[in-house]
Amino acid sequence: MLDCDYETQAGINSSVQAAISEFVKYTIESNEWEFGGHDTPSYMFSDNPMGELVGKFITRIYVSDGEHALLFCHGGGEFSAYETVWDCCSEAWFADIEGVEALLGATVTCVEGIEIEVMQDDRCRQNEDKFYDVKLTTTKGIATIVYRNSSNGCYGGSCELIERGSWREIKAIVECNTRITEDWRA
């Protein structure tokens, strides 16, 4: 389980319990269920993909195995989980976090998202990547989070807040086991 303060861990536990209750209710009513997957309609890039972090004091950051989810602990039982979302035939993933020292122990004051230039490196997971940058201005400086969408060049990806109490949130909580304490690269 995550290395969070007691109140944040209690908030995570409460969210997991709510999602389990919802899952059991749905399974009983419909006799079917689906976990995970990204077969939703095409997502557009948002100008403010992590806007919910504005006003939040960031105490800890975790990334999931596979780099598909980020979890921000705010202390006091609060946290926010984000995931990358992609169309079929592609994969979106968190690639870089720079300026971690400006993010940890600070309050987020502004969030901006922009599509950035393609960079050439050896981390592409398919034929080519689209790059997206989330700029987080805090009381201590600026941090940036880059996520990518790897595809044959025809698809895009996005980053979105995971709904509280959902199975996607539980999956993110369980898989976010790498704590980020300094600038990070997938």
The 8 nearest C-alpha neighbors of each residue, nearest first, counted from 0:
[[1, 2, 173, 176, 172, 3, 8, 175],
 [0, 2, 3, 176, 8, 175, 172, 173],
 [1, 3, 0, 4, 8, 178, 59, 176],
 [4, 2, 1, 8, 7, 5, 72, 59],
 [3, 5, 7, 6, 8, 74, 2, 75],
 [4, 6, 8, 7, 9, 3, 76, 75],
 [7, 5, 76, 9, 75, 8, 4, 10],
 [76, 8, 6, 10, 9, 74, 77, 4],
 [7, 9, 11, 5, 10, 6, 3, 12],
 [8, 10, 6, 12, 7, 11, 76, 13],
 [11, 9, 76, 7, 13, 8, 12, 77],
 [10, 12, 8, 14, 13, 9, 15, 7],
 [13, 11, 9, 15, 10, 14, 8, 16],
 [14, 12, 10, 16, 11, 15, 9, 17],
 [15, 13, 164, 17, 11, 16, 12, 10],
 [14, 16, 12, 18, 17, 13, 169, 19],
 [15, 17, 19, 13, 14, 18, 12, 20],
 [18, 16, 14, 20, 164, 15, 19, 21],
 [19, 17, 164, 21, 165, 15, 20, 16],
 [18, 20, 22, 16, 21, 17, 23, 15],
 [21, 19, 17, 23, 18, 22, 24, 16],
 [22, 20, 18, 24, 19, 23, 25, 17],
 [21, 23, 19, 25, 20, 24, 26, 18],
 [22, 24, 26, 20, 25, 21, 27, 19],
 [23, 25, 21, 27, 22, 26, 28, 20],
 [26, 24, 22, 28, 27, 23, 29, 21],
 [27, 25, 30, 23, 29, 31, 24, 28],
 [26, 28, 24, 30, 25, 29, 23, 31],
 [29, 27, 25, 26, 30, 24, 31, 23],
 [30, 28, 31, 26, 27, 25, 32, 24],
 [29, 31, 26, 27, 28, 32, 25, 24],
 [32, 30, 29, 26, 33, 25, 27, 28],
 [33, 31, 26, 34, 30, 25, 29, 22],
 [32, 34, 35, 31, 36, 166, 26, 22],
 [35, 33, 36, 32, 166, 167, 170, 22],
 [34, 36, 167, 33, 37, 166, 170, 38],
 [37, 35, 38, 34, 33, 39, 167, 84],
 [36, 38, 39, 85, 84, 86, 35, 87],
 [37, 39, 36, 40, 86, 87, 85, 41],
 [38, 40, 37, 41, 86, 42, 36, 85],
 [41, 39, 42, 38, 86, 37, 85, 87],
 [40, 42, 86, 39, 43, 85, 155, 156],
 [43, 41, 157, 40, 156, 44, 85, 84],
 [42, 44, 45, 157, 41, 156, 155, 158],
 [43, 45, 157, 42, 46, 156, 158, 48],
 [44, 46, 48, 47, 43, 112, 157, 158],
 [45, 47, 112, 48, 111, 113, 44, 133],
 [46, 48, 112, 50, 111, 45, 49, 110],
 [49, 47, 45, 50, 158, 159, 46, 112],
 [50, 48, 51, 47, 52, 110, 159, 160],
 [49, 51, 47, 52, 110, 53, 48, 109],
 [50, 52, 49, 53, 160, 55, 54, 79],
 [51, 53, 55, 50, 49, 54, 107, 79],
 [54, 52, 107, 108, 51, 55, 50, 109],
 [53, 55, 107, 108, 106, 52, 56, 51],
 [56, 54, 52, 106, 53, 107, 57, 73],
 [55, 57, 106, 73, 105, 58, 107, 104],
 [58, 56, 73, 103, 104, 105, 59, 72],
 [59, 57, 73, 104, 72, 103, 74, 56],
 [60, 58, 72, 71, 57, 103, 61, 73],
 [61, 59, 71, 179, 70, 178, 72, 62],
 [60, 62, 178, 70, 177, 175, 179, 69],
 [63, 61, 69, 175, 177, 68, 66, 70],
 [175, 64, 62, 174, 66, 68, 176, 65],
 [63, 65, 66, 174, 175, 62, 67, 176],
 [64, 66, 67, 63, 92, 68, 62, 93],
 [65, 67, 63, 93, 92, 64, 68, 62],
 [68, 66, 92, 83, 82, 65, 93, 63],
 [69, 67, 82, 63, 81, 66, 62, 171],
 [70, 68, 62, 81, 61, 80, 82, 63],
 [69, 71, 80, 61, 60, 79, 81, 62],
 [70, 72, 60, 79, 78, 59, 80, 73],
 [73, 71, 78, 59, 58, 74, 57, 60],
 [74, 72, 57, 77, 78, 56, 58, 55],
 [75, 73, 7, 76, 77, 72, 58, 4],
 [74, 76, 6, 77, 7, 73, 4, 5],
 [7, 77, 75, 6, 10, 74, 9, 8],
 [78, 76, 73, 7, 75, 74, 10, 72],
 [77, 79, 72, 73, 71, 80, 76, 7],
 [78, 80, 71, 70, 72, 81, 77, 160],
 [79, 81, 70, 161, 69, 160, 71, 78],
 [82, 80, 160, 69, 161, 159, 68, 70],
 [83, 81, 68, 67, 158, 159, 84, 69],
 [82, 84, 158, 67, 91, 157, 92, 68],
 [83, 85, 157, 156, 158, 91, 82, 37],
 [86, 84, 156, 91, 90, 89, 37, 155],
 [87, 85, 41, 89, 88, 154, 37, 38],
 [86, 88, 89, 85, 38, 37, 90, 154],
 [87, 89, 150, 86, 90, 151, 154, 85],
 [90, 88, 150, 87, 149, 86, 85, 154],
 [89, 91, 149, 148, 85, 92, 150, 88],
 [92, 90, 148, 147, 83, 85, 156, 84],
 [93, 91, 67, 66, 146, 147, 83, 94],
 [92, 94, 146, 66, 67, 145, 95, 147],
 [93, 95, 185, 146, 145, 184, 92, 147],
 [96, 94, 184, 145, 183, 144, 93, 185],
 [95, 97, 144, 183, 182, 143, 145, 184],
 [98, 96, 182, 143, 142, 99, 95, 144],
 [97, 99, 142, 100, 101, 182, 141, 143],
 [98, 100, 102, 101, 182, 181, 97, 142],
 [99, 101, 98, 102, 103, 181, 180, 182],
 [102, 100, 139, 140, 99, 98, 141, 103],
 [103, 101, 99, 100, 105, 142, 104, 137],
 [104, 102, 57, 105, 58, 100, 101, 99],
 [103, 105, 58, 57, 102, 56, 106, 101],
 [106, 104, 56, 103, 102, 138, 57, 137],
 [105, 107, 56, 55, 137, 138, 54, 108],
 [106, 108, 137, 53, 54, 55, 136, 109],
 [109, 107, 137, 53, 136, 54, 106, 138],
 [110, 108, 136, 53, 135, 107, 111, 137],
 [111, 109, 135, 50, 134, 47, 136, 49],
 [112, 110, 134, 47, 133, 46, 135, 109],
 [111, 113, 133, 46, 47, 132, 134, 48],
 [112, 114, 132, 131, 115, 46, 133, 111],
 [113, 115, 131, 130, 132, 116, 112, 129],
 [116, 114, 130, 131, 113, 132, 117, 129],
 [117, 115, 118, 130, 114, 129, 131, 132],
 [116, 118, 130, 129, 115, 119, 128, 127],
 [119, 117, 116, 120, 130, 128, 115, 129],
 [120, 118, 117, 121, 123, 122, 128, 127],
 [121, 119, 122, 118, 123, 117, 128, 127],
 [120, 122, 123, 119, 124, 118, 127, 125],
 [121, 123, 120, 124, 185, 119, 94, 128],
 [124, 122, 125, 121, 128, 127, 149, 126],
 [123, 125, 149, 122, 126, 150, 127, 90],
 [124, 126, 150, 149, 123, 127, 151, 128],
 [127, 125, 151, 150, 149, 152, 123, 124],
 [128, 126, 149, 150, 152, 125, 151, 123],
 [129, 127, 149, 148, 123, 147, 130, 150],
 [128, 130, 148, 147, 117, 149, 131, 155],
 [131, 129, 147, 115, 114, 146, 117, 128],
 [132, 130, 114, 146, 145, 115, 113, 147],
 [131, 133, 145, 113, 112, 144, 114, 134],
 [132, 134, 112, 144, 143, 111, 145, 135],
 [133, 135, 143, 111, 110, 142, 112, 132],
 [136, 134, 110, 142, 141, 109, 143, 137],
 [137, 135, 141, 109, 108, 107, 140, 110],
 [138, 136, 107, 108, 140, 139, 106, 105],
 [137, 139, 106, 105, 140, 107, 108, 136],
 [140, 138, 101, 137, 105, 102, 141, 106],
 [141, 139, 101, 137, 136, 138, 142, 102],
 [142, 140, 136, 135, 101, 137, 98, 143],
 [143, 141, 98, 135, 97, 134, 101, 99],
 [144, 142, 134, 97, 133, 96, 135, 98],
 [143, 145, 96, 133, 95, 132, 97, 146],
 [146, 144, 132, 95, 131, 94, 93, 133],
 [145, 147, 93, 94, 131, 92, 130, 132],
 [148, 146, 130, 91, 92, 129, 131, 128],
 [147, 149, 91, 129, 128, 156, 90, 155],
 [148, 150, 128, 90, 125, 89, 124, 127],
 [151, 149, 89, 152, 125, 127, 126, 154],
 [150, 152, 126, 153, 127, 125, 149, 154],
 [153, 151, 150, 127, 154, 126, 128, 149],
 [152, 154, 151, 150, 155, 89, 88, 127],
 [155, 153, 152, 150, 89, 86, 156, 151],
 [156, 154, 148, 85, 129, 86, 157, 153],
 [155, 157, 85, 148, 84, 91, 42, 86],
 [158, 156, 84, 44, 83, 42, 43, 159],
 [157, 159, 83, 82, 48, 84, 81, 160],
 [160, 158, 81, 82, 48, 161, 83, 157],
 [159, 161, 81, 80, 162, 82, 49, 158],
 [160, 162, 81, 80, 168, 159, 163, 82],
 [161, 163, 165, 160, 164, 168, 167, 80],
 [164, 162, 165, 161, 168, 14, 18, 80],
 [163, 165, 18, 14, 17, 15, 162, 168],
 [166, 164, 18, 168, 167, 163, 162, 169],
 [165, 167, 169, 168, 18, 170, 34, 164],
 [166, 168, 170, 165, 169, 171, 35, 161],
 [169, 167, 171, 165, 166, 170, 161, 172],
 [168, 170, 172, 166, 171, 167, 15, 173],
 [169, 171, 167, 173, 168, 172, 174, 166],
 [172, 170, 168, 174, 169, 173, 175, 68],
 [173, 171, 169, 175, 170, 174, 168, 70],
 [172, 174, 170, 171, 175, 169, 176, 0],
 [173, 175, 63, 171, 172, 176, 64, 170],
 [63, 176, 174, 62, 172, 61, 171, 173],
 [175, 177, 174, 63, 61, 178, 1, 62],
 [178, 176, 61, 62, 175, 179, 63, 64],
 [177, 179, 61, 60, 176, 180, 62, 59],
 [178, 180, 60, 61, 181, 177, 183, 62],
 [181, 179, 178, 99, 182, 60, 59, 100],
 [182, 180, 99, 179, 183, 100, 98, 97],
 [181, 183, 97, 99, 96, 98, 184, 180],
 [184, 182, 96, 95, 181, 97, 185, 179],
 [183, 185, 95, 94, 96, 182, 97, 93],
 [184, 94, 95, 183, 66, 93, 122, 65]]
